[in-house]
Amino acid sequence: MMWNYILGASIVMIAFLLVFALLYFIATSRGMKTQRNHFKELHQKLAVGNKVKFSNGIYGKINAINDSETVDIQIKSGEIMEVSRYAISEIIE
C-alpha cells in the first residue's frame, strides 16, 4: 500500500519537472532567437570607419575588414588590433 503512494508521488514529480523544463526551454528560446538575429544583423552592417564597442568595454574604429572572421580595429592610442568580428557587441553611431 505504501509503494502506491511513493509511485504516485514520483509520477507527479516527474510530470512537474517535465512541464518546468518545457516552459524554461520555451522562455529561453525566444530570447536566444532575438539575440541571434541582433548579432547577425550587427555583423552584416560592419564597415570600415564604424566606431564599435566590444563586450569587454574597449572602444575603437574599424580600420579594415580582413576576412569573414577578423577585423582590424584602431584604438585611441593609434594602435591597430586584429580581433574577431564576433567580439564586437555594438556599433556606435
PyMOL commands that set and color helices and strands:
alter all, ss='L'
color gray80, all
select helices_A, chain A and resi 2-44+85-87
alter helices_A, ss='H'
color red, helices_A
select strands_A, chain A and resi 51-54+59-65+70-74+80-84+88-92
alter strands_A, ss='S'
color yellow, strands_A
deselect
rebuild
show_as cartoon
